[in-house]
Amino acid sequence: MAALRFEITCQSTSCNARVGVVHTPHGWFDTPAFMPVGTKASVKGLLPELVKRTGAQVILGNTYHLMLRPGSETVAHFGGLHRFMQWDRPILTDSGGYQVFSMSDINKINDNGVVFKSIIDGSPIELTPERSMQVQNELGADIIMAFDDCPPATGALDTEQAARLDLAMDRTARWLDRCVAAHRRPDEQALFGIVQGGTDLERRTRCVEQVCSIELPGYAIGGVAVGEGTEDIRRIVEHTAPLLPAERPRYLMGVGYEWDLLMAVRAGVDMFDCVLPTRNGRNANAFTRSGPVRLRNACHARSEWPIEAGCDCPACGGGFSRGYLRHLFLAEEMLGPILVSLHNIAHFQRLMAELRQAVVDDDWARLLANWPVLGGARVAVADDA
């Protein structure tokens, strides 16, 4: 079979939202899809079977971290990432390009690639488009990302910042050419290109033209949620998503709050990932339809309520009270982060399922009524529905 096949099964008549299915060598997943992040070949603290129980159909792994430990050659020895971590559904790996941004204080970048200081022992590690492809080929994920240059967020551009944005766009396009040439498993792994351009919409348009001039199985919007505010994220996504090829899956990288997901789905985005569900879960912060619940707060000490009534996740469906969960965190018991992480992932999977249904029914008002946390998006949806 082809590395990836995407079918659109429903298109909204009131906006650019669509429902579809992505087929990969390790099965299919529904879109719009939210991918839990398994940075180091593990969705932190959670058994794969429990992640499946949340409704997750596809997860994400991190090339940079897996390259350092245990090493992609070791993962290949075990038959690839799916067998290594005992996840038999689709996997996407990022390219390591995000670390160009997030670890800028310990790296040096030039046209050839990036030299990092290893976070393990401080030794220099070079990551180039060719090395990123080699590592991802050895990891064996179903969807792999091109190595890109992700610049920091900017407001009003001065001359130096504008030059940095232009360099990042052109470098991303040149590196994509090198990734395509270095990709050794195109029949088994779908390579996605990434659009950069900062908050400048003209630059976003130009980068779309550069990246989409190469025919690929899918395309991503990168360089978002790296410091911009909600309104800038909206401007970028609503401008860029419709410019990407309609017949290919569109992936918005690293964006995860509920209102951002709604906005992006309505703009035509199909795939998402974010660390928020598990990171917040490990810190006693739970997501609900009505907004966040901070379980360390004293008001929950004797609460017999679950995190959210009606939720069937292992925490709520298992009968664990807010009072008990608060105790687990205060006592530093590992079960607390596990249960709240599972709840949070299930929360986002439920949101995606109801977003898909909203597209099918073209009924955004019901979605908003069922999800008060989306209240900030109410006017925008009502105005153009």
N, C-alpha and C positions, 0 to 999 in steps of 0.2 A: 504494500500500500504506500501511498504518498506519505511524507513525514507529517503532514497536517491537512485536514480537509475541514472547511468551515461552511456550514449551511445556515442561512437565515430563515427562520421558520415563521416569524411574525414581525411586522414593521408598524410602529405607531403611526396613526394618521394625524396626530397633533404636534409631534416633535420628531427628533431624529432617533429616538430610542428604538432598539430592535431586540428581539429574542433569537437566540441561535444555539447551535451545537458545534463544539470543536471536537473533531475526531483525531486521535493520536495513536501511535503504536501501543500505548498502555491504556487504551480506553478513551471514553469521551467525557466531556463535561459541558453542562449547560452554561449559556451566557445570557445576561451579564453574570460574571463569576467573581467571587472574592477568594483569593488564595491566602490561606494562613502561611506565615513565614516560618520555615524550618531552616534557619541560618546554617547550622552546623550538622546537617543531616538529621535534625530532630526538631519537631515543634516543641519547644522547651518544656520538659517535664511531662509530656503527654504521649501515651501509647498510640501507635498508628490506628488501632481499632477504635480508640476513643475519639480520635480526630474524625474518623469516618462517621461515627455516630452523630457528630454535630451537623452532618450534611455536607461537609467539605468534599469536593470531588477532585481538586487539584491543589498542590502546594508548591512553595517556592524554596529553593536552596541558594546559598551564597557562594559564588565561585572563589572569591578572595579568601574567605575563611577555610573552605575545604581544600584549597590549594596549599595553604599553610599546614593544616592538620585535618585529616591524616595524610593528605596528599592525594592528588587525583589518580596517581598510579596505583595507590593502595585501594582506592574505591573501585578502579577498573579490575583489579585482581579479584575482588568479590563479585564481579559481574555487573558493576554499575550501581548507581545510586539507589535504584528501586530495590534491588536485592539487599544492598548494604544496610538500608534503613527499614526494610520490610514494609515498603509502601508500594502497592501494586497498581496504583492509579497514576494519572499524568503528573509530571513534575516540570517546573520551569526553573532554570537557573539564570541569575543575573550575570553580568559580564565581569564584575569587578570595577566597572567604570565609576560607580557611585562613590567608591572609596577615594577616587581622585578628589572628590568634593569633601567627603566627610572626614578624611584623614589628611587634609591639605597641609597640616602642620608637620607631618612626618613623611612627605613625599616630594619628589621633584618630577615635573612633567616636561616633556619636549615632544617633538613631532614623531619620534619613534615609539614612545610609550611613557610609562610611569615607573619610577624607582621608589619603592616603599621601604620603610623600616619595618621589619617584621614585628608584629605586636607580641610575638612569643619570645624572641631572643634578641631583637634589635638588628638582626642581620639584614643587609640590603636584598630586596626582592624586586626583580624587574617584571613588569606586566605589560605586554604589548598586545596588539590585536591578534597576532599569531599565537602567542602563548595563551591568551584567553580562549581562543578557539580550541587549542590542544587540550586545555584543562576541561573545558565543557564537553568536548568529544569523549574524553575519558570518563567524565562523570556520567554521561549517558542520559541526560534529561531529554524529555520530549520536545521542549521548546527552549532554545538558547538565545541569549541576547548579544547583539553586536557590542563591541568595546567602544565606548563613547567618551567624550570629554564633557563632563557635567560642571559648568561654571557656577559660582556662588550666586545667590539671589542679589538683585540690584534694584534700586529705586530709579530715580532720574539718572540717566547715564551721563557720566563725564567722559572725556575722551579716552582715558585709560580703560574704563569699564566697557565702553563700546568696542574698543579694539579687542578686549578679552572675549567678549561675546562672539565677535566675528571669527576670531581664531578658533574658538570652541566649535562653532558650527562647521567651519571648513575642515577642521581636524576630524570631527565626527564623520563627515562625509568621506574623507580620505581613508580613515580607519575602517569604515564600512566596506570599502572596496577590498581592503586587505583581509578583513574577516571573511568575506565571500570567497576569496582566493584560498584561504587557509582552512576553510571548513571541509572536513574529511568525511562527514557522514550526512550529507544533505538528504539522502533518501530515508533516514531514520530520525533526524533531528531538524526541527523547523527553526530557521534563523530569522529573528525579528530585528529590523532596523529601528533606531531611536531618533526622534526629532528633538533638537535643542532649540535655543533662541531666546532664552530668558523671558522677560515680561514684554518684550517688544514684538508686537504682532507682525510687523513687516518681516522681521528676522525669522519668526516662526514660519511664515509663508515660504520664505526662501529656503529654509532648512527642509520643509516638507518636499519642496521641488527637488532638492538635492538627494534626499534619502529615498524618496519614492520613485526616482528615476531608475532605481534598481528593483526589479521584480522580486519580491520576497513573500514568504507565507503569511507574514503579519508585520504590523508596525506599532511602535510605542511612542507615547508622549513622555519625554523625560525632562529633568530639570524643573519639576514642579514639586511643591511642598518642601522646598529647601530654604524656606525663610519668608516666602511671600504670605500676604494676608489672604483671607477668604475671597475677597473681591478680585484680586489679581489671579488667583487660581481659576475662578470662574471665567474671567476674560480670556485667559490662555486656552482653557479647555474648550469653551464654546466656539472659539475661533479656529482652533487647530483640528479638533476631532472630525468635523465634516470635510476637511481637506484631504484626509487620509482615504485610501481606496475603500470604497463601500463594501467590496466583496471579500475583504480581508479582515480578520479580527483586529480590533484596536485596543491597545493596552495602556492604561494610565498608571504610571509607576509611582508607588509609595504614597498614594492618597487614600485616607481611610475614615474620615468622619462621616457620619450618616448623611448629612446635608450635602457634602461634597460628592458622595456617591450618587445621590439622586440627581444632582445637577449634571454630573458627567454621563450618567446613563441617558438622560434626556438629550444630551449633546451627541450621543451615538457611540459611547465607549462601551466595550464588551468585557474587559478584564481589569481587575484591580488586585493590589496587594498592600498590606500595611502591617507593621508590628504592633499597632495599638491594641488589638484584642488581647494578645498574650502579655505585652509589656504592662498594660494597665492591670491585667488580671494578677500579675505577680506583685502588684503594689496595692492590692485590695480595692481597686476601682472597677466597678461593674457597670456595663452598659445596659440600659433598658429602653423600652419604647418611649418612656416619658423623660429620659435623661439619665445622667450618671448617678450611681449610688456609691458613696464612699464608706466602705464597710468598717473602717477604723473609727468612724465617728461614734461617740458615746451613745447617741440616740438609738443605735442598733444593739446595744448590749443585751437587752432582754427581748429583742424582737423575735417572735416566732414565725414571722413571715419569711417566705423564700425571697431570693433576690427579685424575682418577678413572678407574679401569679400567672399560671397557665403555661409557663415555660417547661418544656420536657427535657431540658439538658440534665446531665448527671447531677448537677448541684441542686437545681430546683426540683426536678422530677425525682431525685433521690431523697427528698424530704429534709434536706439540710437547711436550717434556719439562718437568717442573718446574724442572730446572736451567736450561733455556733461558728459560723465563718469568721466573725470578728475575733472570737476566741482563738481560732487557729492562727490568725495573723499575729495577734499579740503574743501568743505562745511560740511563735516562729516555727509552727508545724508546717511541713511541706504540703500537706493536703490542701491547705487554704489556697495557695497559688494555683494548684492543679485544678481545683473545682471552679474557681472564678475564671481562669483561662478558658476552660471548657465552656462555661456559660457565655463568655464574651464571643468566642468563635461561633457558637450556635446562634447567638444574637445576630451576627452579621450574615450568616447563612440564611437565617429566616428573613432578614431584610432583602437579600438578593432574590429569594423565592417570591416574595411579595412584589418586588420591583418587576420581576418577569411577568407576574400575573397582571400587574397594572398596565404593562405594555399590551398584553393580549386583550385585556378588556378595554383598554384606553380609558381607564378610570383612575385618574390621579387623585381625585378628591377623596375616594375611599382610602387610598394609601395614606394620605395625610391625616385622615381622621383616625386611622389605626396606629399611627406613629407620631405622637405629639412632639417627639424630639426633632422632627423635621419642620417644626413650626416656622423656623426662619426662612424656609423655602416656600412657604404657603403663597405669599403674594406673587412670587415669580412664576409659580406653576399656574395659579388662578388666572393671571393676566394673559397667558398665551395658550391656555388650554382650549 
